[in-house]
Amino acid sequence: MDWNNDGLHDLLVGDADGYVYVYLNTNDNSTPVLDSGSQIQAGGIDINVGMRATPIVDDWNEDGRKDLLIGNFDGNIIVYLNEGTDSAPVFNSAYLLEAGGVVFDIGTRAAPRIFDWNGDGLKDILIGEVYGYVYYLENVGTNSAPVFNSAEKLLLANSDPLQYIDGSAPRSRLFITDWNNDGANDILVGGNDGRVMLFLAVTPVDIDIKPGSESNSVNLKSKGIITVAILTTEDFDATTINPLSVLFGPYEAMEAHEKGHIEDVDKDGDLDLVLHFKTQDTGIGCGDIEAGLTGETFDGQAIEGFDLINTIGCQ
């Protein structure tokens, strides 16, 4: 963040008492040296948002000037619009961000990040909070006048909520980047215990366990093979998957023949990838109703898919 537009990286900090500080870089970007810092003011008074200020900078109203959005302990996000210049910000008044026509409240310890999460060209907000979840506010307005309806928890590919796990109050703080250079957005989440968790983006794929079977029965006493097809759809070409990267079931079984074969399994005119796994290597257990696989395309894009199963041979 370059607070004064001098081409140098500066540091913006919120503290436990609700104040916000900016530390200007007085050296260069390769070896930054920060000054002693100064408190950011609004209307000539030090900004204070209550407790646990988590500030971010963004040109919120697209007027070419950096504005401030600050999360606080009460679970709100406070917006300060810049009435000065981009290189010398001036703030006077503030307002509470709304969602669905009411003041947005995540519960406690709101920690916002601004990012176009759904790739529609509009800035959205992702928010960390006290219990380690990450919430998503989709912008349904414009970039100069963002509008939000409701916040939803970010979900993993298996439909579980994304969460930093650490006791009862991990206080998630997030950063979005393409960690593995696969062209997809990944999330780094820090927590109260000082660790960082990495959540890699995966492309959900359609799979068919035991193609041609409606019941998808898996005989756990069998020493045979489970056939799994990864289906090509309008959005994904299954033939781009590296068969040797695919792991199936709780025990992450590898392809039994160390290869797969290409076949139009569902007779839709598209070629699918067919794989085989030894039943005893999969780790599927009695009562399991779903099995899944993970893998990568040849260019490193992560994939994940699930299908329903029916376990037999449990007695």
Salt bridges, closest charged atoms under 4 A:
ASP58 OD2 - LYS123 NZ 3.02
GLU62 OE2 - LYS123 NZ 2.82
ASP63 OD2 - ARG65 NH2 2.79
ASP86 OD1 - LYS66 NZ 3.49
ASP193 OD2 - ARG195 NE 2.60
GLU255 OE2 - HIS276 ND1 3.40
GLU263 OE1 - HIS261 NE2 3.05
